[in-house]
Amino acid sequence: MLRPLHLVLIALLLVLQGQLWFGRGSIPDVMRLRQTLKDQKQQNVAAQLANDRLGAELHDLKDGLEMVEERARSEIGMVKPNEVFVQIAK
């Protein structure tokens, strides 16, 4: 015959197994969360690449105009409005 202690232990075992397979933090729940984390990491990498690309484009726009202006000044003598061009002969 089963003693009350045996029944309590069996019930406890069933509750623990139920938590393992169906409860919060269960194996399927952990697998789903891992997949969600993996997907989020991939989205973060894609967003970081887009941010880097935009940052490089912004840098090129800021510095690119300065480089073009500097080259135009040195090679073709560009002068902006309201500027005075002074050339020193050596």
Backbone as CSV, one residue per row, in Angstrom:
resi,resn,N_x,N_y,N_z,CA_x,CA_y,CA_z,C_x,C_y,C_z
1,MET,0.826,-1.173,0.000,0.000,0.000,0.000,0.879,1.249,0.000
2,LEU,0.323,2.273,-0.618,1.049,3.531,-0.669,0.784,4.325,0.604
3,ARG,1.839,4.743,1.188,1.725,5.555,2.397,1.475,7.005,1.988
4,PRO,0.983,7.826,2.879,0.739,9.246,2.562,2.019,9.973,2.118
5,LEU,3.154,9.593,2.695,4.408,10.223,2.308,4.715,9.922,0.849
6,HIS,4.465,8.688,0.414,4.686,8.329,-0.981,3.784,9.142,-1.908
7,LEU,2.531,9.324,-1.524,1.600,10.101,-2.330,2.051,11.560,-2.440
8,VAL,2.525,12.116,-1.340,3.008,13.504,-1.348,4.225,13.624,-2.251
9,LEU,5.148,12.688,-2.170,6.347,12.725,-3.009,5.997,12.565,-4.490
10,ILE,5.066,11.702,-4.805,4.642,11.519,-6.197,3.965,12.792,-6.706
11,ALA,3.124,13.389,-5.887,2.453,14.637,-6.271,3.480,15.747,-6.487
12,LEU,4.461,15.828,-5.610,5.512,16.833,-5.756,6.309,16.606,-7.037
13,LEU,6.600,15.370,-7.347,7.314,15.033,-8.575,6.498,15.448,-9.802
14,LEU,5.196,15.182,-9.776,4.340,15.571,-10.894,4.275,17.090,-11.054
15,VAL,4.212,17.810,-9.949,4.177,19.280,-10.011,5.480,19.808,-10.599
16,LEU,6.599,19.268,-10.152,7.897,19.723,-10.662,8.056,19.407,-12.145
17,GLN,7.613,18.223,-12.551,7.678,17.877,-13.968,6.774,18.776,-14.800
18,GLY,5.616,19.111,-14.263,4.707,20.019,-14.960,5.334,21.391,-15.140
19,GLN,6.010,21.874,-14.109,6.699,23.160,-14.214,7.823,23.093,-15.244
20,LEU,8.531,21.993,-15.274,9.644,21.830,-16.207,9.161,21.860,-17.652
21,TRP,8.029,21.255,-17.935,7.576,21.139,-19.323,6.559,22.191,-19.739
22,PHE,5.812,22.764,-18.793,4.723,23.657,-19.187,4.746,25.017,-18.491
23,GLY,5.469,25.183,-17.422,5.412,26.413,-16.642,6.361,27.484,-17.139
24,ARG,6.415,28.569,-16.374,7.329,29.665,-16.678,8.753,29.171,-16.482
25,GLY,9.597,29.424,-17.472,10.968,28.944,-17.417,11.088,27.499,-17.860
26,SER,10.031,26.991,-18.500,10.062,25.609,-18.976,10.998,25.497,-20.174
27,ILE,11.299,24.301,-20.559,12.206,24.067,-21.689,11.693,24.725,-22.966
28,PRO,10.414,24.550,-23.345,9.936,25.240,-24.556,9.985,26.765,-24.421
29,ASP,9.709,27.273,-23.227,9.753,28.710,-22.994,11.176,29.241,-23.152
30,VAL,12.146,28.532,-22.631,13.548,28.932,-22.754,13.982,28.893,-24.217
31,MET,13.560,27.879,-24.940,13.916,27.778,-26.364,13.322,28.954,-27.149
32,ARG,12.078,29.314,-26.829,11.434,30.449,-27.496,12.172,31.747,-27.174
33,LEU,12.555,31.916,-25.928,13.278,33.125,-25.527,14.660,33.191,-26.187
34,ARG,15.321,32.062,-26.323,16.619,32.033,-27.007,16.471,32.447,-28.470
35,GLN,15.413,31.962,-29.120,15.178,32.328,-30.513,14.873,33.815,-30.634
36,THR,14.076,34.332,-29.696,13.773,35.762,-29.686,15.040,36.578,-29.500
37,LEU,15.914,36.140,-28.614,17.179,36.822,-28.377,18.060,36.791,-29.622
38,LYS,18.111,35.647,-30.284,18.902,35.515,-31.511,18.375,36.468,-32.594
39,ASP,17.050,36.519,-32.756,16.439,37.423,-33.736,16.744,38.879,-33.404
40,GLN,16.666,39.220,-32.123,16.930,40.600,-31.708,18.387,40.976,-31.949
41,LYS,19.301,40.051,-31.707,20.720,40.320,-31.967,20.954,40.562,-33.455
42,GLN,20.279,39.789,-34.313,20.420,39.998,-35.754,19.871,41.371,-36.155
43,GLN,18.758,41.764,-35.573,18.196,43.086,-35.857,19.137,44.187,-35.372
44,ASN,19.769,43.967,-34.225,20.710,44.948,-33.698,21.926,45.096,-34.608
45,VAL,22.425,43.977,-35.140,23.567,44.035,-36.054,23.185,44.802,-37.317
46,ALA,22.004,44.515,-37.857,21.552,45.217,-39.063,21.383,46.707,-38.787
47,ALA,20.827,47.057,-37.638,20.651,48.471,-37.289,22.003,49.150,-37.087
48,GLN,22.958,48.436,-36.485,24.290,49.014,-36.282,24.986,49.266,-37.617
49,LEU,24.829,48.342,-38.560,25.409,48.537,-39.889,24.786,49.755,-40.574
50,ALA,23.480,49.888,-40.464,22.806,51.052,-41.049,23.278,52.341,-40.387
51,ASN,23.439,52.324,-39.075,23.931,53.506,-38.359,25.353,53.855,-38.790
52,ASP,26.198,52.842,-38.929,27.576,53.083,-39.365,27.605,53.671,-40.769
53,ARG,26.762,53.128,-41.646,26.690,53.620,-43.016,26.245,55.087,-43.050
54,LEU,25.215,55.402,-42.263,24.731,56.784,-42.203,25.775,57.712,-41.580
55,GLY,26.478,57.221,-40.573,27.529,58.024,-39.954,28.655,58.316,-40.927
56,ALA,29.046,57.310,-41.715,30.089,57.511,-42.721,29.626,58.492,-43.792
57,GLU,28.370,58.372,-44.189,27.829,59.288,-45.197,27.793,60.722,-44.655
58,LEU,27.402,60.867,-43.404,27.376,62.191,-42.781,28.787,62.772,-42.694
59,HIS,29.737,61.941,-42.312,31.130,62.384,-42.230,31.633,62.818,-43.595
60,ASP,31.310,62.042,-44.626,31.729,62.396,-45.981,31.100,63.712,-46.433
61,LEU,29.844,63.914,-46.073,29.188,65.158,-46.464,29.816,66.359,-45.766
62,LYS,30.145,66.199,-44.487,30.749,67.302,-43.749,32.166,67.579,-44.241
63,ASP,32.993,66.536,-44.288,34.395,66.704,-44.666,34.575,66.802,-46.169
64,GLY,33.691,66.176,-46.916,33.810,66.171,-48.370,33.715,67.566,-48.952
65,LEU,32.806,68.370,-48.435,32.661,69.733,-48.933,33.890,70.572,-48.601
66,GLU,34.450,70.360,-47.439,35.657,71.087,-47.058,36.821,70.697,-47.959
67,MET,36.916,69.416,-48.275,38.000,68.961,-49.150,37.829,69.527,-50.558
68,VAL,36.609,69.537,-51.052,36.342,70.077,-52.389,36.663,71.569,-52.411
69,GLU,36.255,72.282,-51.370,36.516,73.723,-51.303,38.017,73.998,-51.235
70,GLU,38.726,73.248,-50.422,40.169,73.435,-50.299,40.877,73.175,-51.625
71,ARG,40.462,72.132,-52.304,41.075,71.801,-53.599,40.761,72.880,-54.643
72,ALA,39.519,73.352,-54.647,39.139,74.391,-55.599,39.907,75.681,-55.316
73,ARG,40.128,75.997,-54.056,40.888,77.199,-53.725,42.336,77.073,-54.184
74,SER,42.949,75.929,-53.952,44.373,75.785,-54.287,44.601,75.594,-55.782
75,GLU,43.712,74.858,-56.456,43.963,74.540,-57.866,43.430,75.594,-58.830
76,ILE,42.253,76.142,-58.552,41.698,77.099,-59.515,41.492,78.485,-58.923
77,GLY,41.950,78.682,-57.692,41.868,80.006,-57.094,40.460,80.453,-56.757
78,MET,39.625,79.550,-56.300,38.247,79.897,-55.959,38.218,80.914,-54.821
79,VAL,37.335,81.866,-54.940,37.144,82.889,-53.912,35.649,82.980,-53.633
80,LYS,35.294,82.961,-52.359,33.892,83.088,-51.974,33.474,84.556,-52.070
81,PRO,32.166,84.796,-52.156,31.707,86.181,-52.134,32.145,86.858,-50.831
82,ASN,32.471,88.141,-50.914,32.902,88.961,-49.770,34.264,88.537,-49.236
83,GLU,35.066,87.834,-50.017,36.418,87.502,-49.637,37.374,88.272,-50.515
84,VAL,38.547,88.526,-50.000,39.572,89.231,-50.785,40.693,88.243,-51.045
85,PHE,41.067,88.102,-52.314,42.127,87.172,-52.700,43.453,87.946,-52.742
86,VAL,44.394,87.445,-51.971,45.714,88.070,-51.953,46.719,87.024,-52.377
87,GLN,47.515,87.363,-53.388,48.520,86.420,-53.874,49.880,87.046,-53.657
88,ILE,50.741,86.309,-53.000,52.088,86.807,-52.708,53.030,86.147,-53.702
89,ALA,53.705,86.952,-54.471,54.657,86.444,-55.458,55.988,86.192,-54.773
90,LYS,56.590,85.083,-55.104,57.882,84.747,-54.492,58.996,84.982,-55.451
